């Protein structure tokens, strides 16, 4: 079976084949599972080191309640699911980490979602849980190894199928062989940061059904914000009776614990800067002022400590003085104080550097889990430009060493910072979702594809160039569809869009709503050249190439201008797929049809080794998989595929 090299958000017959990472059928089956998972999401991963933890002596009541509940649940108990919810910044992740470490002996697996750090793809959730279970349980490992050796595409199935095939059925087979896993606890943090509300609900439903049917021996503990869809799901009749709930609220009752945390943090800063033991800094009034401004939010206190601790050229005392000079908000809204502090952080970025900082933050957020070298290549940032752009942001993010690219990687301390940057009301002039900034990045993406990708040169030293190109292709196109709806389409950019070779997006899947927003963002007078409605009898074939169970195509469009650049866009209710303009292909036998189909997608991009990126290999595999679903007579095609 061909290997889908470099596929990102690639769609094959309606199912996602891979998300941002490549799996290969070579090597062990567990390597396939590892490549389809997020090893960085584990509670003890190096990427999260040091993870946020509850400071000793704080949150003790919650820690004891959660760990005590998890240890006391019997295997036949009906309620083996706990949901703790609370708003951003109250310390849910720190609590989850501390509890996971506290019951290490009973811990079966742990998964920490993180939207700003790219650990948010739902199709990598159950694969990650299965991998953690496999490396700790030899019998389960052997069963899973055999299943994946027989069918390595299990990692590409829907999350419901993954849960059944990678977790439930192997555990049942283990039971039939006279073995079983001991009851263990699985921690899931940040479910609200999982990409897609529908996926979040499916995960809840699958876990609840497992608890109800007793087909797994696990106790599940989920931490999340109380987002409406998640609240509604946990309140549904199918779930509510199976679930024990806890609330981690924003409350001034936490003031005492925050004070302990701040005092210890400042003591560490005094040691770091070799201040004399007699130094009475900060003052008692300053400590109490920071406790008051934290207003129950540990994230405020922790971010202030990082900001003061980094010192900068002014030193920690001046850094603290700057924080205390921020105006005190009279609304008693704790998030307004956090916004004021994030504004202060961004104000430290020199004005001449700020455009680069905002551009990097926008593009990196769009490309998701890709290493910063991908972002830097798209927007043409050298390593020194990268350092300069992020130099003043150490209190809200850290730079780590990337194992894949052997260069620095970016990790945000908390999702509240990226939430702040995306909201124009909160971040004002520091908002990264402005039409002009989006237009600037969109121009960079289009420019990237004006030449062959093999000519792309990374601005950073010693990357794995072939892997860079393959990841870059799909990541950049994903950014195209995410940013296009929000970009200010000036005349120059509109001209570039009208001349872009959209054949490069062959069989690339993306969100339907993004496509519709992009269409609506295009001025009426330019739609004929960029994106226009298209009707053809050939849409029957397009539907069946997409998925066999699609009864109708909601809308078809042609993208681009020119006979060789027209690409049919077809969509179902969930996603869009670029299939190509098939006029004149209808009355062909299978062999001839396939040849023209493949020839159409011989696009002008390759890796340095000459291997097509998501083009011929991907199209050929897609064609072979879905041809059997095409009714030749209904489309007017002639010939008998049995002749093949």
C-alpha positions in Angstrom: 0.0 0.0 0.0 1.4 3.4 -0.9 2.7 5.5 2.0 0.9 8.9 2.3 4.0 11.0 2.8 3.6 14.3 4.4 -0.2 14.2 4.4 -1.9 16.8 6.7 -5.6 17.0 7.0 -5.7 14.6 4.0 -9.1 13.2 3.2 -9.5 9.8 1.6 -13.0 8.6 0.9 -14.4 10.7 3.6 -12.1 9.6 6.4 -9.0 11.4 7.7 -5.9 9.4 6.8 -3.5 11.3 8.9 -3.2 14.6 10.8 0.0 16.6 10.6 2.2 13.6 11.1 3.1 10.7 8.8 2.5 7.1 9.6 4.4 4.4 7.7 3.6 0.8 7.2 7.3 0.0 7.6 8.7 -0.8 11.0 6.8 -2.2 14.0 3.0 -1.8 14.3 3.5 0.2 17.5 5.6 2.7 15.6 2.6 3.3 13.5 0.5 3.9 16.6 3.2 6.2 18.0 3.4 8.3 14.8 -0.4 8.7 15.0 -0.4 9.8 18.6 0.7 12.7 20.7 3.6 11.5 23.0 3.9 15.1 24.2 0.4 14.9 25.7 1.5 12.4 28.4 1.7 13.5 32.0 5.5 12.8 32.1 6.5 13.9 28.6 9.7 16.0 28.3 7.8 18.5 26.1 5.7 19.5 29.2 8.7 19.5 31.6 8.4 21.1 34.0 4.6 20.7 34.0 2.3 23.1 36.0 1.6 21.5 39.4 -0.2 22.6 42.5 2.2 24.3 44.8 2.7 22.2 48.0 0.0 22.9 50.5 -2.5 24.3 48.0 -5.6 22.7 46.5 -5.2 20.0 49.1 -9.0 19.5 49.5 -9.5 19.0 45.8 -6.5 16.7 45.4 -7.7 14.5 48.2 -11.3 14.5 46.9 -10.3 13.5 43.4 -7.6 10.9 44.2 -9.8 9.5 47.0 -12.7 9.1 44.7 -10.6 7.5 42.0 -9.1 4.9 44.4 -12.4 4.0 46.1 -14.4 3.3 42.9 -15.1 -0.4 42.5 -15.1 -2.1 39.1 -18.8 -2.7 39.2 -19.6 0.9 40.3 -22.0 2.7 37.9 -20.4 6.1 38.2 -16.8 5.7 37.1 -16.6 9.1 35.4 -15.7 12.3 37.1 -15.9 15.8 35.4 -14.2 18.7 37.0 -15.0 22.0 35.3 -13.9 25.6 35.9 -13.1 28.7 34.0 -9.7 29.5 32.4 -6.8 30.3 34.8 -8.1 28.7 38.0 -5.5 25.9 37.9 -7.3 22.9 36.3 -4.2 21.6 34.5 -2.0 21.9 37.6 -4.6 20.0 39.6 -4.8 17.3 36.9 -1.0 16.9 36.8 -0.8 16.8 40.6 -3.5 14.2 40.9 -2.0 12.0 38.1 1.3 12.0 39.9 -0.4 11.3 43.3 -1.9 8.1 42.1 1.0 7.0 39.8 0.5 3.4 40.8 -3.1 3.3 39.7 -2.6 5.6 36.6 -3.4 3.9 33.4 -2.9 6.8 31.0 -3.1 10.6 30.9 -3.7 13.1 28.1 -3.3 16.8 28.3 -4.9 18.7 25.4 -3.3 22.0 24.4 -4.7 24.2 21.6 -1.9 26.7 21.5 0.7 24.0 21.5 -0.9 21.9 18.8 -2.1 19.0 20.9 -5.7 19.3 20.0 -6.4 16.9 17.1 -9.2 14.5 18.2 -8.0 11.7 15.9 -4.8 11.5 17.9 -6.5 11.2 21.3 -7.5 7.5 21.5 -4.4 6.5 19.6 -2.3 8.2 22.4 -4.3 6.5 25.1 -3.8 3.1 23.4 -0.1 3.7 23.0 0.3 4.5 26.7 -1.7 1.4 27.7 0.4 -0.8 25.3 3.8 0.2 26.6 2.8 -0.6 30.1 0.9 -3.9 29.5 2.7 -6.6 27.5 -0.3 -8.8 26.8 -2.4 -5.9 25.5 0.7 -4.7 23.6 0.9 -8.1 21.7 -2.8 -8.0 20.8 -2.6 -4.4 19.5 0.6 -5.2 17.6 -1.1 -8.0 15.8 -4.2 -5.9 15.0 -2.1 -3.1 13.5 0.1 -5.4 11.6 -3.0 -6.8 9.9 -4.7 -3.4 9.4 -2.4 -0.4 9.9 -5.1 2.0 8.8 -6.9 1.6 12.1 -5.1 4.7 13.2 -6.8 6.7 10.4 -10.4 5.7 11.3 -13.0 7.8 13.0 -12.5 8.3 16.7 -15.4 6.0 17.5 -13.8 3.2 15.4 -10.4 3.9 17.0 -11.9 3.5 20.5 -13.6 0.3 19.6 -10.7 -1.3 17.6 -7.7 -0.1 19.6 -9.1 -0.2 23.1 -12.4 -2.0 23.6 -11.9 -5.1 21.4 -8.3 -5.7 22.4 -9.3 -5.6 26.1 -12.2 -8.1 25.3 -9.7 -10.4 23.5 -7.5 -10.2 26.5 -10.3 -11.3 28.7 -11.0 -14.4 26.5 -7.4 -15.4 26.8 -7.6 -15.4 30.6 -5.8 -12.1 31.1 -7.2 -8.7 32.1 -6.0 -5.3 33.0 -6.3 -4.1 36.5 -8.7 -1.1 37.1 -6.8 2.1 36.3 -7.4 5.8 36.2 -7.3 7.8 32.9 -6.9 11.6 33.3 -8.0 13.9 30.4 -7.2 17.6 30.8 -8.4 20.4 28.6 -11.1 18.6 26.7 -12.5 22.0 25.7 -9.2 22.6 23.8 -9.9 19.5 21.6 -10.5 20.7 18.0 -14.2 20.7 17.2 -17.2 20.7 19.5 -18.6 17.6 17.8 -15.5 15.7 18.5 -15.6 16.8 22.2 -19.1 15.4 22.4 -18.3 12.2 20.7 -15.4 11.6 23.2 -17.7 12.2 26.1 -20.4 9.8 24.6 -17.8 7.1 24.0 -16.4 7.3 27.5 -19.9 7.4 29.1 -21.0 4.4 27.0 -17.9 2.5 28.1 -18.7 3.3 31.7 -22.4 2.2 31.3 -21.5 -1.0 29.4 -18.5 -1.9 31.6 -16.4 -2.8 28.5 -13.3 -1.1 29.8 -11.8 -1.4 33.3 -11.0 2.3 33.6 -12.0 5.2 35.8 -12.1 8.4 33.8 -11.4 11.9 35.1 -12.0 14.8 32.8 -11.0 18.4 33.3 -12.4 21.2 31.1 -13.8 24.6 30.9 -17.7 24.7 31.2 -18.2 25.4 27.5 -21.9 25.2 26.5 -21.7 22.0 24.4 -19.7 20.2 27.0 -22.1 21.2 29.8 -25.0 20.1 27.6 -23.4 16.7 27.0 -22.7 16.0 30.6 -26.2 17.1 31.5 -27.8 14.7 28.9 -29.8 11.7 30.3 -27.3 9.3 28.8 -24.4 10.8 30.8 -25.5 12.7 33.9 -26.4 9.5 35.9 -22.9 8.1 35.2 -20.9 11.1 36.2 -19.7 12.7 39.4 -19.2 16.4 39.1 -16.8 18.9 40.8 -16.4 22.7 40.3 -13.2 24.6 40.5 -14.6 28.1 40.7 -13.0 31.5 40.7 -13.2 32.4 44.3 -11.4 34.6 46.8 -11.3 31.6 49.1 -8.1 30.8 47.2 -6.4 34.0 48.3 -4.5 32.2 51.1 -3.1 29.6 48.7 -2.2 32.2 46.1 -0.4 34.2 48.8 1.7 31.1 49.8 2.5 30.6 46.1 3.6 34.2 45.6 5.8 34.3 48.7 7.6 31.1 47.6 8.0 32.5 44.0 9.5 35.7 45.1 11.9 33.9 47.5 13.1 31.9 44.5 13.6 35.2 42.5 15.6 36.6 45.4 17.9 33.6 45.4 18.1 33.7 41.6 19.4 37.3 41.6 21.5 36.8 44.8 19.7 39.4 46.8 20.9 39.7 50.4 18.8 37.7 52.9 18.1 41.0 54.7 16.4 42.4 51.6 12.7 42.9 52.4 11.4 42.6 48.9 8.6 42.7 47.9 6.9 44.5 50.7 4.0 43.1 52.5 1.7 45.7 50.9 2.9 44.6 47.4 2.2 40.9 48.2 -1.3 41.7 49.3 -1.9 43.9 46.3 -0.9 41.0 44.0 -3.1 38.6 45.9 -6.0 41.0 45.4 -5.3 41.5 41.7 -5.1 37.7 41.2 -8.7 37.5 42.4 -8.7 33.8 42.7 -6.8 33.2 39.4 -3.6 31.2 39.8 -2.7 32.0 36.2 -2.3 35.7 37.0 0.0 35.0 39.9 2.1 32.5 38.0 2.5 34.8 35.0 3.5 37.8 37.2 6.2 35.6 38.8 7.6 34.6 35.4 7.5 38.2 34.2 9.3 39.5 37.3 11.7 36.6 37.3 12.9 37.1 33.8 14.2 40.5 35.0 14.9 42.0 31.6 17.4 44.8 31.4 15.7 46.6 34.3 15.9 43.8 36.8 13.2 42.1 38.9 12.4 45.1 41.2 11.6 47.4 38.2 9.6 44.6 36.5 7.5 44.3 39.6 7.1 48.0 39.9 5.8 48.1 36.3 3.2 45.4 37.2 2.0 47.3 40.2 1.7 50.5 38.2 -1.0 48.9 36.0 -4.4 50.6 36.7 -6.5 48.6 39.1 -9.8 47.6 37.5 -13.0 48.6 39.3 -15.2 46.0 37.7 -13.9 43.2 39.9 -13.6 41.1 36.8 -10.4 38.9 37.3 -9.9 38.4 33.6 -9.7 42.1 33.0 -6.7 42.2 35.3 -5.2 39.3 33.4 -5.8 41.2 30.1 -4.1 44.2 31.5 -1.1 42.2 32.3 -1.0 40.5 28.9 -1.2 44.0 27.4 1.8 45.0 29.5 3.7 42.0 28.2 3.0 42.9 24.6 3.9 46.5 25.3 7.4 45.4 26.1 7.9 44.4 22.5 9.7 47.2 20.6 7.5 49.0 18.1 9.8 48.1 15.2 9.7 44.4 16.2 5.9 44.2 17.0 4.7 43.5 13.4 7.0 40.5 13.2 5.8 39.3 16.6 2.2 39.5 15.7 2.8 37.9 12.3 4.6 35.0 13.8 2.0 34.4 16.5 -0.8 34.5 13.9 0.9 32.1 11.5 2.2 29.7 14.1 -1.3 29.5 15.6 -2.7 28.6 12.1 -0.2 26.0 11.4 -0.9 24.3 14.7 1.5 21.6 15.8 4.2 22.2 13.1 7.6 23.3 14.4 8.4 27.0 14.2 10.7 26.3 11.3 7.6 25.7 9.2 6.1 29.1 10.2 9.5 30.8 9.7 9.7 29.3 6.2 6.2 30.5 5.2 6.8 34.1 6.4 10.5 34.1 5.6 11.9 34.6 9.1 15.5 34.0 9.7 16.5 32.4 13.1 17.6 35.9 14.3 14.3 37.4 13.3 12.5 34.6 15.1 14.5 35.2 18.3 13.9 39.0 18.0 10.1 38.5 17.5 9.7 36.4 20.7 12.4 37.8 22.9 10.0 39.7 25.2 7.5 37.0 25.6 9.2 34.6 28.0 6.6 35.2 30.7 3.9 33.7 28.5 5.8 31.1 26.5 9.0 29.1 26.5 11.4 27.9 23.8 12.2 24.2 23.9 14.4 22.0 21.8 12.5 20.2 19.0 13.4 16.5 18.6 12.1 16.5 15.1 13.8 19.6 13.7 16.8 19.9 16.1 15.9 23.6 16.5 13.9 25.6 19.0 10.2 24.9 19.5 7.5 27.1 21.0 5.3 26.2 24.0 2.7 28.5 25.5 2.2 28.3 29.2 -1.6 28.9 29.0 -4.3 29.0 26.4 -5.6 32.3 27.9 -2.8 34.2 26.2 -3.7 33.1 22.7 -7.4 33.6 23.6 -6.4 37.2 24.5 -4.6 37.7 21.2 -7.5 36.5 19.1 -10.1 38.8 20.7 -10.0 42.3 19.4 -12.0 43.7 22.3 -9.5 42.3 24.8 -6.2 42.7 23.0 -7.0 45.9 21.0 -3.9 46.9 18.9 -2.3 43.6 19.7 -5.0 41.5 18.1 -3.6 39.0 15.6 -6.9 38.5 13.7 -6.8 41.8 11.8 -7.7 41.9 8.1 -4.4 43.5 7.1 -2.2 41.0 9.1 -4.2 38.1 7.6 -3.7 39.5 4.2 0.1 39.8 4.7 0.3 36.1 5.7 -2.0 35.1 2.8 0.4 36.8 0.4 3.3 34.8 1.9 1.4 31.6 1.5 0.6 32.3 -2.2 4.2 33.4 -2.9 5.4 30.1 -1.4 3.6 28.2 -4.1 4.5 30.3 -7.1 7.6 28.2 -7.6 8.3 24.5 -7.2 8.4 23.5 -3.6 11.7 21.8 -4.2 13.2 25.3 -4.5 12.0 26.3 -1.1 15.0 26.9 1.2 14.6 27.0 5.0 15.8 30.2 6.6 17.0 28.0 9.6 20.1 25.9 9.6 20.2 22.1 9.3 16.5 21.2 9.0 15.4 17.9 7.4 14.7 19.6 4.1 12.6 16.8 2.5 10.4 16.4 5.6 10.1 20.2 5.8 8.7 20.5 2.2 6.2 17.7 2.7 4.9 19.1 6.0 5.0 22.6 4.6 2.8 21.9 1.6 -0.2 20.7 3.5 0.3 23.0 6.5 0.5 26.1 4.3 -2.7 25.1 2.4 -4.5 24.6 5.7 -3.4 28.1 6.7 -4.7 29.4 3.3 -8.3 28.2 4.0 -8.2 29.4 7.6 -6.9 32.9 6.9 -8.5 33.6 3.6 -12.0 34.4 5.1 -10.5 37.0 7.4 -7.9 38.7 5.0 -8.3 42.1 3.6 -8.4 41.3 -0.1 -6.7 44.3 -1.7 -6.3 44.5 -5.6 -2.8 43.0 -5.6 -3.9 40.1 -3.5 -7.0 39.6 -5.6 -4.9 39.4 -8.7 -2.6 36.8 -7.0 -5.6 34.7 -6.0 -6.9 34.8 -9.6 -3.6 33.6 -10.9 -2.9 30.9 -8.3 -2.6 27.3 -9.5 -5.3 25.6 -7.4 -4.5 22.2 -8.8 -1.9 22.1 -6.0 -4.7 21.5 -3.6 -5.7 18.2 -5.1 -7.7 16.0 -2.7 -7.0 18.4 0.2 -9.7 18.4 2.9 -10.8 21.4 4.9 -13.6 22.8 6.8 -16.8 23.6 4.8 -17.6 26.8 6.7 -14.1 28.2 6.0 -14.7 27.7 2.2 -18.1 29.5 2.4 -16.5 32.4 4.3 -13.7 32.6 1.8 -16.2 32.8 -1.0 -18.2 35.5 0.8 -15.0 37.5 1.4 -14.3 37.7 -2.4 -15.7 40.9 -4.1 -18.5 40.1 -6.6 -16.5 41.4 -9.5 -13.6 39.0 -8.8 -15.5 35.8 -8.1 -15.6 34.7 -11.8 -11.8 34.6 -11.7 -11.2 33.2 -8.2 -14.2 31.1 -7.0 -17.5 30.7 -8.8 -20.4 28.3 -8.7 -20.2 25.3 -11.1 -22.8 22.8 -12.2 -22.1 19.6 -14.1 -23.6 16.2 -14.5 -20.2 15.0 -13.5 -21.0 15.9 -9.9 -22.4 12.4 -9.6 -18.9 11.0 -9.9 -17.6 13.7 -7.6 -20.1 12.7 -4.9 -19.1 9.1 -5.0 -15.4 9.9 -5.0 -16.0 11.8 -1.8 -18.1 9.3 0.0 -20.4 6.5 -1.0 -23.1 7.6 1.4 -23.4 11.2 0.2 -26.9 11.7 -1.3 -26.1 15.2 -2.7 -23.4 17.7 -3.0 -24.4 20.9 -1.1 -22.5 23.2 -3.4 -19.9 22.9 -6.2 -17.4 25.6 -7.1 -14.6 26.2 -9.5 -11.4 27.7 -8.0 -9.0 29.6 -10.1 -8.9 31.1 -13.6 -7.8 29.3 -16.7 -8.6 25.9 -18.2 -5.7 24.2 -16.4 -6.4 25.8 -13.1 -10.1 25.0 -12.6 -10.6 22.7 -9.6 -14.0 21.5 -8.5 -14.8 22.2 -4.9 -17.5 19.9 -3.5 -18.8 19.8 0.1 -20.9 17.7 2.4 -22.1 19.0 5.7 -18.7 18.5 7.4 -15.9 19.1 5.0 -14.8 20.2 1.6 -12.6 18.4 -0.9 -10.7 19.6 -4.0 -11.3 17.0 -6.7 -10.4 18.6 -10.0 -12.4 19.8 -13.0 -13.4 16.6 -14.8 -15.1 17.9 -17.9 -14.6 15.5 -20.8 -13.7 12.6 -18.5 -17.2 11.1 -18.2 -17.2 8.6 -21.1 -14.0 6.8 -20.4 -13.1 3.3 -19.4 -11.5 2.7 -16.1 -8.0 2.4 -17.3 -8.2 5.5 -19.5 -10.2 7.4 -16.8 -7.5 6.7 -14.2 -4.7 7.8 -16.5 -6.3 11.1 -17.2 -7.3 11.4 -13.5 -3.7 11.0 -12.5 -2.3 13.2 -15.3 -4.6 16.0 -14.3 -2.9 16.1 -10.9 0.7 16.0 -12.1 1.3 19.3 -10.4 4.5 21.2 -10.4 5.7 20.6 -6.9 8.1 17.8 -5.6 10.4 17.1 -2.8 14.1 17.3 -3.6 14.1 13.6 -4.1 11.5 13.9 -6.7 8.7 12.2 -4.8 5.3 13.8 -5.4 3.9 15.5 -2.3 0.3 14.5 -1.7 -0.2 14.3 -5.5 0.2 11.1 -7.7 0.6 8.7 -4.8 -2.4 10.1 -2.9 -4.6 10.4 -5.9 -3.8 6.9 -7.2 -4.7 5.4 -3.8 -7.9 7.5 -3.6 -8.9 6.4 -7.0 -8.4 2.7 -6.4 -10.2 2.9 -3.1 -13.4 4.7 -4.3 -13.7 3.5 -7.9 -15.7 0.5 -6.8 -18.3 2.8 -5.5 -19.0 4.5 -8.9 -22.0 3.5 -10.8 -20.7 3.6 -14.3 -24.0 3.5 -16.0 -25.5 6.4 -14.0 -22.6 8.6 -15.0 -22.5 7.7 -18.7 -19.1 6.0 -18.4 -18.6 3.1 -20.7 -16.6 -0.1 -20.4 -16.3 -2.8 -17.8 -14.0 -2.4 -14.8 -13.7 -6.1 -14.6 -11.5 -5.9 -17.7 -8.9 -4.4 -15.4 
